[in-house]
Amino acid sequence: MSDNKFPIDEIKKQIQDILSEPEIRFCGLIDSTGELVAGEFKDGVIPFETNSKRKQVYQELAHRVANRQGFDSSMGRVKYSASRRENVVMMSFPIGRYIVMLTAEPGVNIDRLAWKIIYKLEHQWSEFYGF
């Protein structure tokens, strides 16, 4: 898949749609190097980390997603990954060479939210993964 085919403008619209969910704090598109391509915090949300710490989180996420791809042929592609921390839930949704990352309030039902997000991103998965 070449980057010029990736629908970044469409993903930016979907990020806004995802941010409309009440439990979402942040939603962004991360590239394979860990750079934030698009995204933002919901109005009124105060980030837990500084800009430099957030950049470190994005880079670590990109690295973890790349490492997981080694198991795609035997276990199938990752639909999403989630971690529940005391103060926040972090979720990632790999799409091609990009990752949609979000943070949500700690009490969120992870599976319910994940399927809601997958539904919102369905077009990208079907287009880039042939579903």
Secondary structure, DSSP 8 states (H G I E B T S, - for coil): --GGGS-HHHHHHHHHHHHTSTTEEEEEEE-TTS-EEEEEE-TT---SS-HHHHHHHHHHHHHHHHHHGGGHHHH-----EEEE-SS-EEEEEEETTEEEEEEE-TTS-HHHHHHHHHHHHHHHHHHHH--
